[in-house]
């Protein structure tokens, strides 16, 4: 579609089922369906505004995140969303799936960074909520409702986002261990420390683990050194890494699998030891935001059904990437979800 109005009109005139698609980097996350109509946001690729003085921006849904970040970096700023991005993920797709990366530990997810949104509803109506001013919270908050909706309520056309200063330098304290218990101890030590971390992550694979704490901005090096000492005191082999981007790129990449299975697990911090043991039993890699209790388990070999079943017995676990031919029935929507779907898409057009 070349414009937001054209996309809205096309959606409103749909006679069968429809699906909204951005760059298509997360189509394997979507419920299995054969929509009669696919609506692309690729043509909605304008950076409408970048208000550097106010630390805000307005982006059309089809803008690739990487291009937006390049623009913001020129002004010493960033949009604090850093999900895996191997295929040119668009801002609309990232918000619609509520995807995120290590920066979520410090800055929150898309719901915390999107301050306004323009959407096309299933009947073709264009609606707007919020604005480009961060303090504006009046009205019905469509932005939060549509974030993570997977396009089931309507098409995201444009988002207004808050930005943050880009740190001039970063450093990461890394603790290594072959004990899942020490891995958990290291995360507890850092999550309770009076340190301003940009990210607090964990990794466990092949019977070995890491705790990673990243710092940027004021007193980067002293804070990273304090974190290194805390990790050493917790019993981990600790080091300080200044050239740290590759460490965090590996964390992001482990949240996706080109041909295998990735399961996102919502837990609590104290579940880390058990989740590491589950990953070990199944030959999976675990990464996650330790302080938030949000983890991804990646399995590149096998069909992964045993891993998924084991996780679902004790946790809220959602299959994201999955192997070809693996059918994962979506959990039955609860009453609130069904009522919202009925309100915004009573004909069930969007799938």
C-alpha positions as a printed Julia matrix, in Angstrom:
351×3 Matrix{Float64}:
   0.0     0.0    0.0
   1.25    3.47  -0.86
  -0.59    5.33   1.88
  -2.32    4.76   5.2
  -5.67    5.75   3.7
  -5.31    3.17   0.93
  -4.52    0.41   3.41
  -7.47    1.39   5.6
  -9.82    1.42   2.6
  -8.57   -1.98   1.43
  -9.09   -3.45   4.89
 -12.55   -1.95   5.19
 -13.63   -3.47   1.87
 -12.23   -6.96   2.56
 -14.83   -9.66   1.97
 -12.85  -12.54   3.51
 -10.11  -12.92   6.07
  -7.09  -10.6    6.02
  -3.63  -10.38   7.54
  -1.41   -7.31   7.92
   2.27   -7.95   7.1
   5.37   -5.81   7.51
   8.78   -7.24   6.57
   7.53  -10.76   7.32
  10.31  -11.54   9.82
   7.93  -13.09  12.36
   5.36  -14.86  10.21
   6.27  -18.15  11.92
   4.91  -16.68  15.15
   1.43  -16.17  13.71
  -1.41  -18.67  14.03
  -1.67  -20.97  11.03
  -4.13  -19.49   8.56
  -4.65  -18.89   4.85
  -5.96  -15.33   4.66
  -7.74  -14.29   1.5
  -6.02  -10.91   1.6
  -2.53   -9.83   2.7
  -2.04   -6.14   3.39
   1.54   -4.9    3.33
   2.8    -1.89   5.26
   6.0    -1.77   3.15
   4.87    1.44   1.46
   4.35    3.21   4.78
   8.03    3.92   5.25
   8.31    7.61   6.17
   9.96    9.02   9.25
   7.26   11.65   9.62
   8.94   13.65  12.39
  12.07   13.52  14.52
  11.84   16.07  17.3
  15.37   15.84  18.68
  14.79   18.55  21.27
  11.77   16.75  22.71
  13.26   13.26  22.34
  10.26   12.07  20.34
   9.62   10.8   16.81
   6.69    9.83  14.6
   7.21    6.82  12.33
   5.02    5.1    9.78
   4.55    1.39  10.43
   6.69    0.2    7.52
   9.87    2.03   8.55
  12.66   -0.52   9.15
  13.94   -0.22  12.71
  17.56   -0.17  11.53
  16.92    2.88   9.32
  15.17    4.74  12.13
  18.02    3.98  14.53
  20.56    5.3   12.03
  18.63    8.57  11.83
  18.43    8.85  15.61
  22.12    8.05  16.1
  23.03   11.07  14.0
  21.42   13.17  16.74
  23.01   11.17  19.57
  19.73    9.44  20.36
  18.15    6.0   20.17
  14.82    4.24  20.26
  15.41    1.83  23.15
  14.04   -1.19  21.28
  16.68   -3.74  20.25
  14.96   -7.0   19.26
  16.69   -9.47  16.93
  16.7    -7.98  13.44
  18.13  -10.23  10.76
  15.56   -9.4    8.08
  14.84   -5.68   8.31
  12.03   -5.81  10.88
   9.69   -2.82  10.71
   8.59   -0.69  13.61
   4.97   -1.71  13.04
   5.77   -5.41  13.17
   7.93   -5.01  16.27
   5.2    -3.14  18.11
   2.44   -5.48  16.91
   4.33   -8.51  18.26
   5.72   -6.65  21.31
   9.2    -7.91  20.41
  12.14   -6.72  22.5
  15.79   -7.25  23.34
  18.23   -6.69  26.21
  17.45   -2.96  26.54
  14.03   -3.9   27.91
  15.64   -4.47  31.32
  16.36   -0.73  31.62
  13.9     1.07  29.36
  10.88   -1.23  29.26
   9.17   -2.7   26.23
   7.2    -1.22  23.35
   4.25   -0.38  25.6
   6.54    1.89  27.6
   8.07    3.62  24.56
   5.07    4.14  22.28
   3.19    7.27  23.35
   0.71    7.48  20.49
  -0.61    5.45  17.59
  -2.75    5.72  14.47
  -4.52    2.52  13.42
  -6.96    1.23  10.82
  -9.79   -0.77  12.35
 -11.32   -3.81  10.67
 -14.14   -1.74   9.16
 -11.69    0.73   7.57
 -12.08    3.42  10.22
  -8.88    5.27  11.07
  -8.48    5.99  14.79
  -5.8     7.76  16.8
  -4.82    7.62  20.44
  -2.23    9.56  22.42
   0.17   11.89  20.65
   3.78   12.88  20.27
   3.88   14.61  23.67
   4.94   12.17  26.36
   2.7    13.63  29.1
  -0.45   13.24  26.95
  -2.32   10.26  28.41
  -5.89   11.43  27.82
  -8.39    9.21  26.03
  -8.65    5.5   25.35
  -5.16    4.02  25.13
  -5.22    2.24  21.8
  -1.43    2.26  21.74
  -1.12   -0.12  24.67
  -4.02   -2.26  23.46
  -2.59   -2.72  19.95
   0.95   -3.36  21.17
   1.3    -7.14  21.19
  -2.05   -7.68  19.44
  -0.41   -9.44  16.45
  -2.59   -7.45  14.08
  -5.75   -9.18  15.31
  -7.53   -5.93  16.22
  -6.49   -3.7   13.34
  -3.54   -2.43  11.32
  -0.96   -0.19  12.95
  -0.36    2.72  10.55
   1.86    5.1   12.52
   3.46    5.28  15.95
   4.76    8.13  18.08
   7.68    7.07  20.25
   9.86    8.46  23.01
  13.62    8.43  22.49
  16.61    8.3   24.86
  20.14    9.67  24.72
  22.63    7.33  23.09
  25.43    6.35  25.51
  28.81    7.54  24.21
  30.47    4.3   25.39
  29.52    1.02  27.03
  31.19   -1.66  29.11
  29.94   -5.07  30.26
  30.75   -7.09  33.35
  30.6   -10.81  32.53
  30.5   -13.68  35.0
  31.19  -17.22  33.77
  30.13  -20.41  35.56
  29.31  -24.08  35.02
  26.85  -24.1   37.91
  23.2   -23.17  37.39
  23.01  -22.28  41.08
  25.91  -19.84  40.8
  24.34  -18.4   37.66
  21.24  -17.59  39.69
  23.32  -16.24  42.56
  25.13  -13.85  40.23
  21.88  -12.47  38.82
  20.47  -11.95  42.31
  23.6   -10.09  43.39
  23.41   -7.69  40.45
  19.64   -7.22  40.39
  19.76   -6.0   44.01
  22.86   -3.83  43.55
  22.62   -0.04  43.39
  23.9     0.09  39.84
  22.3     1.6   36.73
  22.52   -1.23  34.24
  21.5    -0.81  30.6
  20.98   -4.54  30.49
  21.1    -7.51  32.86
  21.07  -10.76  30.93
  21.82  -14.45  31.39
  22.84  -17.24  29.05
  23.04  -21.01  29.53
  24.14  -23.52  26.88
  26.2   -26.72  26.84
  26.44  -26.87  30.65
  27.96  -23.39  30.92
  26.47  -20.02  31.71
  27.09  -16.29  31.75
  25.68  -13.31  33.6
  26.06  -10.06  31.64
  25.59   -6.55  33.03
  26.0    -3.64  30.61
  26.61   -0.02  31.55
  26.63    3.23  29.59
  26.59    6.93  30.28
  27.81    8.45  33.52
  30.51    6.47  35.37
  30.38    3.59  32.88
  33.71    2.03  33.8
  33.42    2.36  37.62
  29.94    0.84  37.62
  31.02   -2.03  35.38
  33.98   -2.67  37.68
  31.65   -2.74  40.7
  29.48   -5.31  38.91
  32.55   -7.39  38.09
  33.5    -7.48  41.77
  29.98   -8.52  42.79
  30.02  -11.38  40.3
  33.4   -12.54  41.6
  32.12  -12.4   45.18
  29.15  -14.54  44.13
  31.58  -17.24  42.95
  31.69  -16.62  39.19
  34.78  -16.1   37.06
  34.39  -12.42  36.27
  35.84  -10.14  33.62
  35.27   -6.68  32.16
  34.64   -6.28  28.43
  34.83   -2.84  26.78
  34.25   -3.93  23.18
  30.99   -5.61  24.11
  28.6    -5.32  21.16
  29.23   -8.89  19.97
  28.18  -10.23  23.39
  24.82   -8.52  23.19
  24.33   -9.33  19.53
  24.69  -13.0   20.46
  22.04  -12.55  23.17
  19.61  -11.08  20.65
  20.33  -13.71  18.01
  19.59  -16.52  20.48
  15.99  -15.28  20.67
  15.4   -16.5   17.1
  15.95  -19.76  15.21
  15.81  -19.92  11.4
  14.57  -23.53  11.32
  14.16  -24.64  14.92
  11.99  -23.83  17.91
  12.04  -20.79  20.2
   9.84  -20.72  23.29
   9.35  -17.53  25.29
   8.81  -18.2   28.97
   7.39  -15.86  31.59
   8.63  -16.84  35.04
  10.22  -15.24  38.1
  13.86  -14.67  38.84
  14.05  -17.6   41.24
  13.04  -19.99  38.44
  16.32  -19.45  36.61
  18.05  -22.53  38.04
  15.21  -24.86  37.04
  14.91  -23.32  33.57
  18.65  -23.77  33.01
  18.29  -27.43  33.99
  15.36  -27.86  31.58
  17.44  -26.3   28.81
  20.31  -28.63  29.64
  18.12  -31.77  29.56
  16.71  -30.82  26.17
  19.91  -29.57  24.54
  18.52  -26.04  24.28
  20.09  -22.61  24.66
  18.59  -20.24  27.23
  18.9   -16.46  27.19
  16.88  -13.9   29.04
  16.29  -10.79  31.05
  17.1   -12.19  34.47
  15.65   -9.37  36.53
  12.36   -9.44  34.6
  11.85  -13.2   34.63
  11.58  -13.27  30.84
  13.46  -16.05  29.03
  13.84  -17.58  25.56
  14.75  -21.24  25.04
  16.07  -22.08  21.58
  16.32  -25.59  20.17
  17.77  -25.97  16.68
  17.6   -29.78  16.42
  14.55  -32.05  16.69
  10.89  -31.07  16.64
  10.95  -29.52  20.12
   7.55  -30.84  21.21
   9.02  -32.39  24.38
  10.65  -29.11  25.41
   7.46  -27.16  24.82
   5.32  -29.63  26.77
   7.73  -29.62  29.72
   7.79  -25.83  29.87
   4.02  -25.52  29.66
   3.58  -27.81  32.67
   5.13  -25.22  34.96
   5.23  -21.87  33.17
   3.5   -19.52  30.79
   5.27  -20.61  27.59
   4.59  -19.37  24.07
   6.05  -20.98  20.94
   7.44  -18.3   18.62
   9.69  -19.65  15.84
   8.89  -23.29  15.21
  10.04  -26.02  12.83
   8.26  -26.59   9.54
   5.34  -28.91  10.04
   5.1   -28.3   13.79
   1.56  -27.26  14.58
   1.14  -25.5   17.9
  -2.43  -24.74  18.82
  -2.75  -21.26  20.26
  -3.95  -21.19  23.88
  -7.66  -20.54  24.06
  -8.36  -16.83  24.46
  -9.78  -15.8   27.8
 -13.07  -13.93  28.19
 -11.45  -10.48  28.16
  -9.5   -11.22  24.97
 -12.63  -12.54  23.26
 -14.64   -9.46  24.26
 -11.94   -7.13  22.93
 -11.75   -9.06  19.66
 -15.54   -8.9   19.31
 -15.47   -5.16  19.96
 -12.8    -4.3   17.4
 -13.3    -7.05  14.8
 -16.78   -8.56  15.19
 -16.65  -10.23  11.77
 -13.36  -11.95  12.53
 -11.72  -10.45   9.45
  -8.18  -10.17  10.84
  -6.23  -13.39  11.44
